[in-house]
Amino acid sequence: MDGGELSPPSGVITFLFTDIEGSTRRWEADAVAMRAALAVHDQALRDAVEGQAGWLFQAHR
């Protein structure tokens, strides 16, 4: 592994999926505000996952 990357988990794993209700409408109404809100959302999830020694395999993009 390069750059100290961790290996993906093995064994019993748990997946977490999120959805922002009304996101399409919100993006259309105010993309700048939605981009900022999504950054907060992503950081909160990243903090929670990493705080439990989890492994974030892909963001929404």
Summary of the structure (lengths in Angstrom):
residues: 61
radius of gyration: 14.6
end to end distance: 23.6
largest distance: 42.7
contacts: 93
relative contact order: 0.13
helix: 46%
strand: 0%
